[in-house]
């Protein structure tokens, strides 16, 4: 599984900003209230005859909590808000790929903060191929590939035919790590990983909420990161954020509240490195915005620097006063007005083509 573009423990200078960060902040603030142990949505472990379903809540409990906490009187508004939260992957149905919420006894589960979209996830096709290949190794009914997933796996296998052995080895390594986990923990992690891919590789016919409007990316000359910029961010990453090549779930298994999706409460490790973002050099600063659309995320300090450079370049250009420009336009208009048939009708006295000319006989 690829690491997100935003490190969870990054400082204020290295933290990346998603174009939809304001929407994500509001949703995550509401989700954190839902995860409150006392006043949040009641999360429980449902026991059946031969199995347990850990850390779930019903759609009725969720809708009732929204209407009570947000003082909503209309049921349709509460359902719409719950659907928006689910469509961005913050909560999901445990046995369905469609990210929606129903006001019934269907069981839902919160997503772990590691997989929240505010972490600027941009997974590659190789990561998706490893995930689908790992699913084929697990002999469980609820982990069998759906029809659209089987078609995607066949396409990816054809696309990565030359390195499919490497993809298979990665999937096998992740499968061996997952087998060593507790059964209930593995059940939660499998559902959270499935929900993550349901957001980034949705079911055909469903809306992809991870698509970013190009106008948001281009607003105010916002830079797009090149591959060199991503390498610079990885070079200053702390050992805590080292790549996890063995298992997708191992990347977020260290969170203390993986079972119910609550955010981590442990103190983050401080970074004391001598090489910061300022040491990235001129090569990164000079070409990181020359490949638009390659990255969704931007860095605030780079955006401000680019805007300052653009304003300085405007100040250095030779400009004309508005009055002088208007005079030039008026002179051009008066000179060309008689030749415009819309301004000077044909056959009128002012028409230069209808003026009487001397006869050649005289």
C-alpha positions, 0 to 999 in steps of 0.5 A: 500500500502506498503511503499518503501524500500527507504524513500524519505527524508532519509539522506545519512546514511540511504538511500538505493541503488537499484542495477539499481540506475545508470539507474534510475538516468539517466532516472529521470534526463531526466524526470525532464527535460521533466517536466520543465514548460518552456522547457519541454513536453507540458502538457495540459488538454484536454476538450471533450464534457462532460468530461475533461482529465487532465494533459496529453500529446500526443506521438507525442509531446513526440517524438518531444521533445526527438528528439529536446532536445537530437539532434536525427535524427532517429525516431526509436531511439527516439521511443526506448528511449521513450519505455524504459522510459515507461517500467520502469513506468515513463510515461504511457498511460492513457487507456492501461495496456501495457507500451509503446509509440506510435508516434501518438495522444495517451494521456500519463501521467507522474508518480508521483515521489512517485511511481518511481522505484528508491524508491526501491518498493517491493510490497507484494501480499496483497497490490495487493489484496487490490488494485484489491478488491478496483477496484471492488468497483468502478462502472466505465467503465475505472476501470473494471478489465481486464481478467488477473486482474480478474484471479489474484484476484481469485488466491489471494482470494484463497491464502488469504482466511483466512484473506480476510475479513481484505483485504476487510476492507482495500480496503473499507477504501481506497475506502471511502477516494478516494470518498472524493477527487476531481474528476479530482484528483481522476482520476489522482491518479487512473491512476498513481496507475494502472500504478504502478501495471502495472510495478510490476504486468505486463500484461502476455507477457510483460517484468517485468522491476522490476526483478533484475539480481541475479549477480548484487545482488551478486556482491562484496559480496553485502548484502541482507536485512533480515526482522530484517534490515527492522525493524531497518529502520522503527524504525528510520523513521520520522512521515512524513513517517508513514504507510498509511493504508487508501489509496494508493494514500494518501501516495503521495497526499501531493506532490504539483505537483501530477497532472503532476508528477513533483518532490516535491519542498517543503523543507524536514523536518530535523530529530533530533533523538537520535537513528540512524542506529549506534544503530541497534546493533550486531544482525542486523549486524551479520545476515542481509546478511544471507538470500540472495534474500530477499531484493533488496536494500543494504546500502552503509555503510554496503557493505563497512563494509562487504568488509573490514571484508572479506579483514581482514579475508584474511589477517589473513589466512596463505598463501604460496608464488607463487614460493613454490606452483609452485614447489609443482605442478612441483614435483607432475607432475614429480612423476605422469607423467609416469602414465598418458597415455596422457603424456606418450603414451602406448608402449613407452620406458618410459611406466612403464607397458611395461618394460621387466621383468625377466621370472619366469623360469630363 
